[in-house]
Amino acid sequence: MTRSVQERQDTEALALRFMYVIEEAFKRLSESSTPMPSAMKELNFNQIRALHILHRQPGLVQKNLADGLRITPAAISTAVREMVTMGLIERRSDPNDARLMRLYLSDSADDMIRRAQLARVGAVANLLQALPYDEQLHIVVALEAALEAHSNANNSPAGPC
């Protein structure tokens, strides 16, 4: 589909508004009354993302985790080593191939991720409650549709980080 110059300019104007709204929403969420677990504050962005990925996909090998995060093998090696030292990640031998080390969250990290998710869900729910339910649903459905359309256009998975 070919878009006109005006449509492109309109989309860019909406994108600017969208960015402002998202930034403001994240600012308000970070100021919410539900505190994030204190251990999360000691981690960098990629480490937090790694914990979330391992929460959803336990047992990944380090290379797959690096690919999922789109970071170098050296960067993931450092991040994993630090998280193992902090007691957040455990390395376990693959039962079918002893050469492979699989990564799992420790019980404390799993609990921390669950608490962080509950805090985020509560903060987002608090923000959405300012709108009638049908408008809340419209926002979520529209964003899901945008992710799906973008994913299909780029042939990439549309899952959350």
Backbone as ProteinMPNN parsed JSONL, in Angstrom:
{"seq_chain_A": "MTRSVQERQDTEALALRFMYVIEEAFKRLSESSTPMPSAMKELNFNQIRALHILHRQPGLVQKNLADGLRITPAAISTAVREMVTMGLIERRSDPNDARLMRLYLSDSADDMIRRAQLARVGAVANLLQALPYDEQLHIVVALEAALEAHSNANNSPAGPC", "coords_chain_A": {"N_chain_A": [[0.843, -1.172, 0.0], [0.645, 2.146, -0.925], [1.439, 5.122, 0.612], [0.342, 8.48, 0.935], [2.18, 11.591, 0.951], [1.056, 13.335, 2.796], [-0.374, 11.546, 4.446], [1.778, 10.194, 5.529], [3.031, 12.27, 6.954], [0.986, 12.85, 8.774], [0.934, 10.433, 10.185], [3.479, 10.52, 11.336], [3.164, 12.731, 13.011], [1.24, 11.707, 14.752], [2.8, 9.667, 15.81], [4.676, 11.107, 17.279], [3.003, 12.22, 19.251], [2.16, 9.814, 20.394], [4.597, 8.824, 21.418], [5.094, 10.754, 23.395], [2.905, 10.281, 25.107], [3.387, 7.605, 25.884], [5.905, 7.899, 27.163], [5.169, 9.606, 29.259], [3.307, 7.963, 30.541], [4.991, 5.843, 31.388], [6.586, 7.288, 33.118], [4.731, 7.99, 35.092], [4.024, 5.443, 35.922], [6.431, 4.58, 37.022], [6.484, 6.168, 39.208], [4.532, 5.131, 40.74], [2.645, 3.881, 43.554], [3.268, 1.284, 44.118], [6.023, -0.377, 44.945], [8.948, -1.469, 43.151], [10.776, -4.544, 43.364], [13.679, -4.298, 45.381], [16.109, -5.484, 44.576], [15.958, -5.422, 41.833], [16.766, -2.913, 41.151], [19.48, -2.973, 41.129], [20.254, -4.065, 38.788], [21.155, -3.955, 35.289], [19.543, -2.826, 32.235], [19.569, -4.888, 30.211], [20.045, -7.127, 31.8], [17.721, -7.245, 33.345], [15.866, -7.667, 31.302], [16.833, -10.163, 30.461], [16.225, -11.752, 32.688], [13.429, -11.665, 32.592], [12.999, -12.971, 30.135], [14.056, -15.519, 30.719], [12.284, -16.223, 32.665], [9.971, -16.661, 31.213], [10.927, -18.529, 29.393], [12.393, -20.899, 30.555], [15.568, -22.559, 30.85], [17.031, -21.901, 28.609], [19.905, -21.835, 26.432], [22.965, -20.02, 26.73], [23.72, -18.718, 24.31], [21.296, -18.573, 22.876], [19.875, -16.909, 24.56], [21.414, -14.577, 24.333], [20.961, -14.037, 21.623], [18.196, -13.539, 21.712], [18.181, -11.216, 23.189], [19.582, -9.644, 21.541], [22.32, -9.07, 21.818], [25.927, -9.186, 22.155], [27.948, -12.209, 22.346], [29.984, -11.853, 24.258], [28.945, -9.809, 25.869], [26.649, -11.05, 26.942], [27.829, -13.097, 28.318], [29.199, -11.763, 30.367], [27.001, -10.533, 31.663], [25.49, -12.779, 32.484], [27.346, -14.08, 34.135], [27.573, -12.162, 36.21], [24.935, -12.227, 37.178], [24.755, -14.864, 38.04], [26.595, -14.794, 40.128], [25.208, -13.036, 41.78], [23.225, -14.689, 42.57], [20.915, -15.005, 41.067], [20.584, -16.388, 38.703], [20.874, -19.757, 37.659], [23.16, -22.139, 36.435], [22.783, -25.094, 34.647], [23.613, -28.396, 33.681], [22.741, -29.726, 30.515], [20.495, -32.383, 30.302], [20.594, -34.113, 28.123], [22.842, -33.449, 26.69], [25.797, -33.015, 27.864], [27.634, -31.062, 27.33], [26.313, -28.713, 26.981], [25.172, -25.871, 28.748], [22.423, -24.957, 30.515], [20.255, -22.219, 31.312], [18.608, -21.074, 34.182], [16.213, -19.411, 36.25], [16.861, -18.558, 39.625], [15.099, -19.495, 42.627], [14.663, -17.182, 44.13], [14.995, -15.152, 42.211], [12.942, -15.8, 40.452], [10.74, -15.314, 42.089], [11.154, -12.568, 42.461], [10.758, -11.585, 39.847], [8.083, -12.26, 39.487], [6.913, -10.611, 41.467], [7.643, -8.108, 40.464], [6.238, -8.089, 38.056], [3.608, -8.149, 39.039], [3.583, -5.658, 40.283], [3.88, -3.954, 38.067], [1.584, -4.629, 36.575], [-0.387, -3.81, 38.358], [0.132, -1.055, 38.447], [-0.313, -0.303, 35.762], [-2.989, -1.059, 35.505], [-4.095, 0.716, 37.321], [-3.645, 3.122, 35.966], [-5.147, 2.679, 33.589], [-7.719, 2.499, 34.658], [-8.732, 5.012, 34.765], [-10.209, 5.361, 32.549], [-13.254, 4.413, 30.797], [-14.21, 0.918, 30.574], [-14.603, -0.028, 27.896], [-13.046, 1.734, 26.4], [-10.535, 1.191, 27.464], [-10.211, -1.426, 26.557], [-10.241, -0.961, 23.792], [-7.839, 0.452, 23.427], [-5.903, -1.507, 24.097], [-6.496, -3.579, 22.249], [-6.056, -2.22, 19.84], [-3.289, -1.646, 20.022], [-2.289, -4.262, 20.109], [-3.04, -5.086, 17.55], [-1.473, -3.343, 16.008], [1.108, -4.247, 16.703], [0.97, -6.858, 15.695], [0.555, -6.36, 12.937], [2.916, -5.007, 12.334], [4.756, -6.99, 12.959], [4.061, -8.961, 11.067], [4.691, -7.564, 8.738], [7.414, -7.351, 8.95], [8.224, -9.911, 9.292], [8.879, -10.904, 11.866], [8.943, -12.115, 15.295], [6.294, -11.159, 17.535], [6.313, -10.956, 20.298], [6.291, -9.827, 23.799], [9.059, -8.157, 25.548]], "CA_chain_A": [[0.0, 0.0, 0.0], [1.399, 3.385, -1.018], [0.851, 6.191, 1.422], [0.646, 9.815, 0.437], [3.063, 12.394, 1.793], [0.236, 13.847, 3.894], [-0.623, 10.44, 5.37], [3.049, 9.946, 6.236], [3.199, 13.37, 7.916], [-0.013, 12.644, 9.823], [1.401, 9.303, 10.992], [4.62, 10.987, 12.128], [2.618, 13.589, 14.069], [0.651, 10.797, 15.734], [3.907, 8.961, 16.463], [5.22, 12.024, 18.272], [2.036, 12.232, 20.348], [2.209, 8.493, 21.018], [5.828, 8.768, 22.217], [4.894, 11.576, 24.589], [1.964, 9.583, 25.989], [4.079, 6.436, 26.444], [6.909, 8.389, 28.11], [4.454, 10.108, 30.44], [2.73, 6.802, 31.233], [6.079, 5.162, 32.087], [6.982, 8.157, 34.23], [3.727, 7.82, 36.145], [4.127, 4.079, 36.436], [7.615, 4.484, 37.877], [6.181, 6.906, 40.435], [3.369, 4.503, 41.371], [2.812, 3.545, 44.959], [3.705, -0.102, 44.238], [7.471, -0.378, 44.698], [9.572, -2.607, 42.493], [11.724, -5.197, 44.262], [14.922, -3.524, 45.461], [17.181, -6.137, 43.829], [15.84, -5.029, 40.418], [17.455, -1.634, 40.974], [20.91, -3.233, 40.976], [20.481, -4.694, 37.488], [21.033, -3.1, 34.116], [18.381, -3.092, 31.397], [19.666, -6.2, 29.579], [19.911, -8.158, 32.823], [16.294, -7.329, 33.663], [15.235, -8.337, 30.156], [17.246, -11.568, 30.497], [15.434, -12.428, 33.723], [12.068, -11.823, 32.07], [13.032, -14.015, 29.105], [14.234, -16.819, 31.374], [11.04, -16.513, 33.396], [9.039, -17.199, 30.212], [11.553, -19.629, 28.651], [13.475, -21.473, 31.362], [16.407, -23.579, 30.234], [17.727, -21.46, 27.39], [21.365, -21.785, 26.461], [23.436, -18.636, 26.739], [23.699, -18.154, 22.96], [19.915, -18.231, 22.541], [19.531, -15.735, 25.364], [22.086, -13.439, 23.689], [20.228, -13.761, 20.383], [16.921, -12.938, 22.091], [18.443, -9.855, 23.668], [20.323, -8.96, 20.474], [23.598, -8.578, 22.336], [27.062, -10.027, 21.777], [28.273, -13.293, 23.28], [30.78, -11.316, 25.372], [28.052, -9.055, 26.761], [25.784, -11.972, 27.679], [28.695, -13.832, 29.236], [29.401, -10.896, 31.536], [25.719, -10.363, 32.355], [25.138, -14.044, 33.144], [28.3, -14.288, 35.229], [27.177, -11.283, 37.306], [23.67, -12.687, 37.753], [25.045, -16.097, 38.772], [27.222, -14.346, 41.366], [24.154, -12.432, 42.607], [22.279, -15.728, 42.958], [19.673, -14.848, 40.322], [20.541, -17.383, 37.623], [21.6, -21.007, 37.891], [23.574, -22.887, 35.247], [22.603, -26.538, 34.832], [23.964, -29.203, 32.504], [21.636, -30.286, 29.741], [20.477, -33.832, 30.55], [20.849, -34.847, 26.887], [24.125, -33.044, 26.118], [26.531, -32.461, 29.001], [28.432, -29.904, 26.91], [25.459, -27.518, 27.02], [24.73, -25.366, 30.038], [21.12, -24.289, 30.414], [20.095, -21.161, 32.307], [17.336, -21.054, 34.895], [16.12, -18.456, 37.338], [16.825, -19.087, 40.982], [13.782, -19.271, 43.238], [14.535, -15.769, 44.536], [14.805, -14.348, 41.001], [11.6, -16.083, 39.955], [9.835, -14.553, 42.964], [11.361, -11.15, 42.178], [10.106, -11.289, 38.571], [6.632, -12.313, 39.732], [6.53, -9.396, 42.198], [7.786, -6.968, 39.549], [5.107, -8.147, 37.125], [2.413, -7.728, 39.779], [3.686, -4.204, 40.483], [3.607, -3.302, 36.779], [0.173, -4.834, 36.235], [-1.159, -2.931, 39.231], [0.322, 0.338, 38.032], [-0.997, -0.106, 34.483], [-4.427, -1.122, 35.789], [-4.435, 1.99, 37.958], [-3.676, 4.126, 34.905], [-6.267, 2.396, 32.694], [-8.998, 2.675, 35.342], [-9.215, 6.38, 34.553], [-11.048, 5.305, 31.351], [-14.265, 3.348, 30.78], [-13.667, -0.361, 30.142], [-14.574, -0.182, 26.44], [-11.89, 2.487, 25.896], [-9.358, 0.415, 27.857], [-10.141, -2.554, 25.628], [-9.9, -0.422, 22.472], [-6.398, 0.77, 23.44], [-5.133, -2.747, 24.082], [-6.729, -4.266, 20.975], [-5.39, -1.444, 18.784], [-1.842, -1.859, 20.132], [-2.025, -5.635, 19.683], [-3.156, -5.108, 16.088], [-0.291, -2.668, 15.466], [2.236, -5.165, 16.853], [0.78, -7.97, 14.757], [0.779, -5.853, 11.578], [4.35, -4.724, 12.207], [5.421, -8.288, 12.957], [3.829, -9.589, 9.769], [5.405, -6.801, 7.709], [8.851, -7.557, 9.121], [8.471, -11.345, 9.51], [9.559, -11.107, 13.142], [7.989, -12.421, 16.353], [5.71, -9.969, 18.153], [6.151, -11.145, 21.735], [6.833, -8.786, 24.66], [10.415, -8.393, 26.031]], "C_chain_A": [[0.89, 1.237, 0.0], [0.683, 4.466, -0.219], [1.267, 7.535, 0.847], [1.587, 10.51, 1.408], [2.287, 12.904, 3.004], [-0.051, 12.754, 4.924], [0.626, 10.133, 6.197], [3.284, 11.025, 7.292], [2.209, 13.232, 9.076], [0.416, 11.511, 10.757], [2.571, 9.719, 11.873], [4.164, 11.904, 13.261], [1.975, 12.736, 15.164], [1.736, 10.034, 16.497], [4.532, 9.829, 17.55], [4.299, 12.1, 19.489], [2.078, 10.925, 21.128], [3.443, 8.381, 21.92], [5.682, 9.569, 23.503], [4.001, 10.846, 25.591], [2.645, 8.389, 26.657], [5.111, 6.879, 27.48], [6.253, 8.876, 29.396], [3.85, 8.949, 31.238], [3.815, 6.057, 32.01], [6.559, 5.988, 33.277], [6.006, 7.98, 35.39], [3.781, 6.43, 36.75], [5.321, 3.941, 37.378], [7.413, 5.219, 39.198], [5.027, 6.28, 41.214], [3.688, 4.107, 42.803], [3.278, 2.111, 45.165], [5.189, -0.179, 43.934], [7.938, -1.636, 43.978], [10.523, -3.262, 43.508], [13.078, -4.493, 44.219], [16.058, -4.157, 44.666], [17.141, -5.769, 42.351], [16.627, -3.748, 40.153], [18.949, -1.807, 40.758], [21.266, -3.772, 39.593], [20.404, -3.682, 36.354], [19.866, -3.588, 33.25], [18.426, -4.494, 30.781], [19.551, -7.334, 30.587], [18.444, -8.337, 33.214], [15.552, -8.036, 32.541], [15.573, -9.819, 30.143], [16.435, -12.344, 31.528], [14.004, -12.656, 33.249], [12.004, -12.921, 31.002], [13.158, -15.39, 29.749], [13.016, -17.206, 32.212], [10.036, -17.175, 32.446], [9.593, -18.438, 29.518], [12.702, -20.224, 29.457], [14.268, -22.508, 30.578], [17.07, -23.179, 28.936], [19.231, -21.627, 27.548], [21.778, -20.326, 26.293], [23.372, -17.982, 25.363], [22.287, -17.734, 22.562], [19.438, -17.011, 23.328], [20.16, -14.487, 24.753], [21.356, -13.048, 22.41], [18.906, -13.062, 20.696], [17.062, -11.502, 22.562], [19.121, -8.99, 22.61], [21.587, -8.287, 21.018], [24.69, -9.588, 21.999], [27.269, -11.155, 22.781], [29.088, -12.796, 24.482], [29.89, -10.583, 26.376], [27.161, -9.992, 27.565], [26.6, -12.769, 28.68], [28.914, -13.039, 30.523], [28.126, -10.773, 32.35], [25.34, -11.623, 33.118], [26.057, -14.299, 34.325], [27.924, -13.438, 36.447], [25.894, -11.773, 37.983], [23.819, -14.021, 38.482], [25.656, -15.73, 40.127], [26.196, -13.749, 42.331], [23.122, -13.46, 43.066], [20.945, -15.649, 42.241], [19.481, -15.905, 39.248], [21.359, -18.594, 38.046], [21.942, -21.625, 36.549], [23.419, -24.37, 35.567], [22.976, -27.251, 33.537], [22.698, -29.7, 31.834], [21.647, -31.796, 29.952], [20.793, -34.674, 29.307], [22.2, -34.537, 26.251], [24.909, -32.313, 27.204], [27.395, -31.259, 28.628], [27.645, -28.601, 27.006], [25.102, -27.155, 28.452], [23.444, -24.586, 29.809], [20.98, -23.321, 31.574], [18.68, -21.177, 32.875], [17.375, -19.955, 35.949], [16.221, -19.194, 38.665], [15.423, -18.842, 41.539], [13.593, -17.809, 43.62], [14.323, -14.861, 43.329], [13.411, -14.564, 40.422], [10.572, -15.308, 40.782], [9.933, -13.06, 42.68], [10.658, -10.753, 40.879], [8.595, -11.308, 38.741], [6.155, -11.051, 40.457], [6.627, -8.16, 41.31], [6.629, -6.926, 38.56], [3.813, -7.697, 37.806], [2.416, -6.211, 39.996], [3.356, -3.466, 39.188], [2.151, -3.433, 36.382], [-0.692, -3.914, 37.082], [-1.063, -1.478, 38.812], [-0.391, 0.629, 36.719], [-2.507, -0.13, 34.687], [-4.899, 0.181, 36.43], [-4.539, 3.112, 36.925], [-4.895, 3.922, 33.999], [-7.62, 2.663, 33.342], [-9.551, 4.088, 35.214], [-10.165, 6.443, 33.356], [-12.137, 4.254, 31.524], [-13.663, 2.072, 30.189], [-13.584, -0.486, 28.622], [-13.411, 0.601, 25.824], [-10.583, 1.788, 26.268], [-9.132, -0.716, 26.855], [-9.713, -2.09, 24.237], [-8.399, -0.124, 22.383], [-5.582, -0.514, 23.292], [-5.282, -3.475, 22.752], [-6.013, -3.529, 19.838], [-3.872, -1.642, 18.834], [-1.463, -3.285, 19.735], [-2.078, -5.743, 18.159], [-1.941, -4.444, 15.436], [0.933, -3.57, 15.559], [2.159, -6.311, 15.851], [1.068, -7.516, 13.315], [2.262, -5.585, 11.347], [5.138, -6.021, 12.132], [5.272, -8.97, 11.604], [4.593, -8.887, 8.667], [6.902, -7.071, 7.752], [9.23, -9.018, 9.327], [9.277, -11.608, 10.774], [8.523, -11.395, 14.213], [7.538, -11.174, 17.07], [5.558, -10.111, 19.658], [6.733, -10.001, 22.53], [8.237, -9.136, 25.119], [10.456, -8.781, 27.449]], "O_chain_A": [[1.788, 1.359, 0.833], [-0.52, 4.683, -0.367], [2.378, 7.708, 0.346], [1.766, 10.068, 2.543], [2.809, 12.902, 4.119], [0.018, 12.998, 6.128], [0.548, 9.854, 7.393], [3.695, 10.714, 8.41], [2.565, 13.474, 10.23], [0.278, 11.619, 11.975], [2.648, 9.314, 13.032], [4.723, 11.855, 14.356], [2.144, 13.007, 16.352], [1.599, 9.787, 17.696], [4.876, 9.332, 18.623], [4.765, 12.049, 20.628], [2.038, 10.92, 22.358], [3.348, 7.901, 23.05], [6.095, 9.121, 24.572], [4.306, 10.8, 26.782], [2.497, 8.185, 27.862], [5.187, 6.296, 28.561], [6.732, 8.587, 30.493], [3.881, 8.957, 32.468], [3.597, 5.677, 33.16], [6.899, 5.437, 34.323], [6.422, 7.836, 36.54], [3.603, 6.264, 37.957], [5.234, 3.269, 38.405], [8.086, 4.93, 40.188], [4.59, 6.827, 42.226], [4.849, 4.012, 43.2], [3.65, 1.747, 46.281], [5.583, -0.058, 42.774], [7.392, -2.722, 44.174], [11.016, -2.589, 44.413], [13.564, -4.135, 43.146], [16.898, -3.435, 44.129], [18.174, -5.798, 41.681], [17.102, -3.532, 39.038], [19.616, -0.899, 40.262], [22.444, -3.918, 39.265], [19.687, -2.685, 36.44], [19.281, -4.639, 33.515], [17.429, -5.214, 30.823], [19.015, -8.394, 30.264], [17.982, -9.464, 33.392], [14.711, -8.9, 32.791], [14.713, -10.648, 29.849], [16.006, -13.468, 31.266], [13.434, -13.722, 33.481], [11.058, -13.709, 30.976], [12.449, -16.323, 29.369], [12.76, -18.389, 32.434], [9.342, -18.121, 32.819], [8.828, -19.306, 29.097], [13.864, -20.069, 29.082], [13.72, -23.239, 29.752], [17.616, -24.028, 28.232], [19.762, -21.568, 28.657], [21.018, -19.509, 25.774], [23.007, -16.811, 25.256], [22.096, -16.666, 21.98], [18.685, -16.185, 22.813], [19.507, -13.447, 24.666], [21.156, -11.863, 22.143], [18.538, -12.101, 20.02], [16.171, -10.677, 22.357], [19.224, -7.772, 22.757], [21.88, -7.126, 20.73], [24.398, -10.717, 21.603], [26.822, -11.069, 23.924], [28.895, -13.273, 25.6], [30.065, -10.721, 27.586], [26.936, -9.756, 28.752], [26.12, -13.082, 29.77], [28.823, -13.581, 31.624], [28.15, -10.891, 33.575], [24.916, -11.547, 34.271], [25.598, -14.692, 35.398], [27.949, -13.923, 37.577], [25.78, -11.738, 39.208], [23.09, -14.286, 39.438], [25.277, -16.293, 41.154], [26.297, -13.929, 43.544], [22.241, -13.139, 43.863], [19.943, -16.163, 42.739], [18.353, -16.273, 38.921], [22.394, -18.471, 38.701], [21.12, -21.636, 35.633], [23.862, -24.844, 36.613], [22.689, -26.769, 32.441], [21.718, -30.047, 32.492], [22.69, -32.431, 29.799], [21.213, -35.824, 29.431], [22.658, -35.271, 25.375], [24.699, -31.122, 27.43], [27.84, -30.519, 29.505], [28.227, -27.52, 27.1], [24.773, -28.02, 29.263], [23.402, -23.663, 28.997], [21.501, -23.551, 32.666], [17.696, -21.278, 32.143], [18.436, -19.616, 36.472], [15.728, -20.314, 38.807], [14.655, -18.063, 40.974], [12.505, -17.254, 43.459], [13.555, -13.902, 43.407], [12.775, -13.619, 39.956], [9.644, -14.717, 40.231], [8.92, -12.361, 42.66], [10.028, -9.697, 40.817], [7.901, -10.452, 38.192], [5.118, -10.487, 40.107], [5.787, -7.265, 41.396], [6.1, -5.856, 38.26], [3.022, -6.956, 37.223], [1.373, -5.563, 39.903], [2.634, -2.469, 39.207], [1.543, -2.473, 35.907], [-1.632, -3.303, 36.573], [-2.058, -0.753, 38.821], [-1.007, 1.684, 36.57], [-3.225, 0.685, 34.108], [-5.977, 0.683, 36.112], [-5.43, 3.957, 37.011], [-5.595, 4.882, 33.678], [-8.573, 3.017, 32.649], [-10.718, 4.329, 35.526], [-10.849, 7.447, 33.158], [-11.976, 3.313, 32.301], [-12.721, 2.134, 29.399], [-12.591, -1.001, 28.106], [-12.847, 0.168, 24.819], [-9.632, 1.789, 25.486], [-8.02, -0.932, 26.375], [-8.912, -2.754, 23.58], [-7.766, -0.42, 21.37], [-4.68, -0.592, 22.458], [-4.291, -3.94, 22.188], [-5.425, -4.168, 18.966], [-3.238, -1.79, 17.789], [-0.432, -3.496, 19.096], [-1.248, -6.421, 17.553], [-1.437, -4.931, 14.424], [1.713, -3.657, 14.611], [3.16, -6.684, 15.238], [1.748, -8.217, 12.566], [2.798, -5.901, 10.284], [6.074, -6.144, 11.342], [6.242, -9.496, 11.059], [5.094, -9.539, 7.751], [7.579, -7.026, 6.725], [10.403, -9.34, 9.514], [10.215, -12.405, 10.781], [7.368, -10.988, 14.09], [8.309, -10.224, 17.207], [4.721, -9.424, 20.243], [7.579, -9.267, 22.021], [8.599, -10.312, 25.089], [11.535, -9.012, 27.995]]}, "name": "protein", "num_of_chains": 1, "seq": "MTRSVQERQDTEALALRFMYVIEEAFKRLSESSTPMPSAMKELNFNQIRALHILHRQPGLVQKNLADGLRITPAAISTAVREMVTMGLIERRSDPNDARLMRLYLSDSADDMIRRAQLARVGAVANLLQALPYDEQLHIVVALEAALEAHSNANNSPAGPC"}
